[in-house]
């Protein structure tokens, strides 16, 4: 996952350090752990993904939209600013999708 994500970011002249928020599909506890490791994040830092997983389980790749909703709500509530987010989702057959989201 990390290598594919870095290649995607490189196509846009970015690195993981340029990303302010990571919005990840909560495909399971091991998936969330792997995303944190792939992006060099502290263990436990993808709190919204873990909350969606805990409350709803893995609802397919579309569950990342529930994570996005929580990330945006938390940013509004805490008056947090961010410029660029990477949203990731996993699909059947070991597919991975990436979307860059800007917030200005």
TORVONU-221241 format. One record per residue: residue in one letter; x, y, z of N, C-alpha, C in turn. Coordinates in steps of 0.02 Angstrom, whole numbers, plus 32768, in hexadecimal, padded with zeros to 4 digits. Layout:
N
AXYZXYZXYZ
...
END
This chain:
104
X80297FC48000800080008000802B803F8000
X805F803F80288089807B802D80AA808C7FEB
X80C580597FCA80E780657F8A80B7807E7F54
X807C80617F51804B80767F1F803380BD7F2F
X802880CD7F6E801281107F81804981437F72
X808781327F8080BE81607F7080C3816C7F25
X80B981387EFD80BA813F7EB48081816D7E9D
X804681647EB9800D818F7EA9801E81D77EBA
X803781E27EF6804982267F0B807F82447EDF
X80B0821C7ECC80E782347EA280CD824C7E5E
X8099822C7E44807B82427E058060828A7E0B
X8052829E7E49803882E27E56806D830E7E77
X80AB82F77E7280E5831B7E9080DC83277EDA
X80C582F37EFD80BA82F57F4580DB82B97F66
X80E482BE7FA880FA82867FD180CA8281800C
X80CD824B803280A18246806D80A98281809D
X80E382A0809F80ED82DA80CC80C4831680B7
X80AE83188078808483508060803B83488075
X8029830F808E7FE38300809E7FD5831280E7
X7FA0833980F17F8D834E81357F5E831D8157
X7F3582FA812F7F0482CA814A7F04828B811E
X7F00825281407EF98212811D7EB481F7812F
X7E8C81EB80FD7E4781D381067E45818E80E7
X7E44815B81127E4E811680FB7E1280EA8106
X7E0680BF80D67DD2808C80D97DE0805D8114
X7DB1805681417DBC802B817B7DA97FE3816C
X7DD27FC181457DC47F7C81307DCC7F488166
X7DE47F5C819F7DEF7F2F81D77E287F4B8201
X7E307F33823E7E667F4E82697EAB7F478249
X7EB97F1082297EFA7F0782097F047F3681CE
X7ECD7F4581AB7ED17F7381737EE27FB9818C
X7EC17FCE81C17ECE801181DE7F16801481F8
X7F2C7FDF821A7F727FDD82317FA27FE281F6
X7F937FBF81C07FBE7FBF81857FC080058164
X7F87802781637F85806A81477FB0809A8171
X7FAA809581B27FD480BF81DE801E80B281D0
X8031807381CB8077806281BE808C807A8178
X806180708146807280838102807E80CE80FB
X805980F68120805E813E811B808A815D8151
X80AA8133817980D7814C81AD80B3817081E5
X8076815C81F3804F817C822880598157826A
X804D817A82A1804F815B82E38019812582E8
X802880ED83087FF480BB83137FB980DA8338
X7F7D80CD83207F4180E983407F2D812D8327
X7F51814A82F77F42818E82E17F06819382B2
X7EF2815D82927EB8815F82667E798152828F
X7E6B818082BD7E34817682ED7DF0817382CC
X7DE5819B82987DA4819A82777D9881578254
X7DCA813C82347DC480FB82137DB480C58246
X7DD680C8827F7DCA809682B37D83809D82D0
X7D6B80DB82D77D2880E682F27CF380CB82C2
X7CFB80D782817CCB80BE82507CCC80718251
X7D07805482547D0C800B82557CE97FEF8294
X7CF5800F82CC7CD77FF8830B7C8B7FFD8309
X7C71803482EE7C29804082EF7C03801B82B8
X7C228014827D7BFD7FF982447C1C7FBA8225
X7C5A7FAC82357C7D7F7582157C967F8A81D0
X7CB07F5A81AB7CC97F6781687C8E7F648137
X7C7A7F9D811D7C417FA180F07C577FA680A7
X7C8F7F8E80967CAD7F9280547CD27FD4804C
X7CED7FDF80117D16801A80057CF0805B8013
X7CAF805A800A7C87809680157C8880AE805D
X7C9D8084808C7C9F809A80D27CD080D280DC
X7CFE80DD80AD7D2C811580B37D07815880B3
X7CCB815980967CA4819780967C8A81A780DC
X7C7D817481057C6B817F814B7CA7819C8171
X7CE2818581607D1F819F81807D2881E8816B
X7D1F81F7812C7D25823C81137CF5826A8138
X7CB7825381427C85827B81667C9E828C81AC
X7CBC825C81CE7CD5826782127D1282958213
X7D3E828D81E37D7982B881DF7D64830081D5
X7D35830C81A87D1E8350819C7CFA836D81D8
X7CD0834481FA7CAD835B82367CDE836E826D
X7D10834382787D42835282AC7D678392829D
X7D79839C825D7D9D83D9824A7D7384178258
X7D32841382487D06844C82557CFF845882A0
X7CF3842382C67CE98429830F7D2684458332
X7D618431831C7D9E8445833E7DC2847E831B
X7DA1849B82E97DBE84D182C27E0484BF82A9
X7E0B848182917E4A846982767E4E847A822C
X7E87849182177E8F849F81D07EBC846A81B2
X7EAF845A81747EDA842E814E7ED484428105
X7F08843480E17F0C8449809B7EFF840F806B
X7F1D83D5807A7F1B839D804B7F11835B806F
X7EE3833380567ED582F180737EDC82BC803D
X7EF0828180527EF1824780267EBC8217803F
X7E8B820880147E5881D880267E6781978001
X7E65815F80277E76811E800A7E3D80ED8017
X7E3380C27FE67E01808C7FEE7E1D804D7FCE
X7E0B80167FEB7E217FD47FD17DE57FB07FB5
X7DF17F8A7F807DBB7F667F607DCE7F1D7F55
X7DA37EF97F327DAF7EB27F277DED7EA77EFC
X7E0D7E6F7F077E477E5E7EDF7E847E887EEF
X7E897EA07F2C7EC27EC87F427EC87F097F1A
X7E907F287F097E927F697EE77E937FA07F1B
X7EB27FD77F087EB580127F347EA5804F7F0A
X7E7E807B7F277E6E80BA7F067E8480F47F31
X7E97812A7F107EAF81657F337E8E81A37F16
X7E7E81D37F427E6382137F2D7E8482497F57
X7E9B827E7F377EB482B87F5B7E7B82E97F66
X7E7583017FA37E4183327FB47E6183717FCD
X7E4E83A97FAF7E6883E97FC57E34840E7FEF
X7E4C8435801E7E208459804C7E3F849E8056
X7E2584CD80337E428511803A7E0E8543804D
END
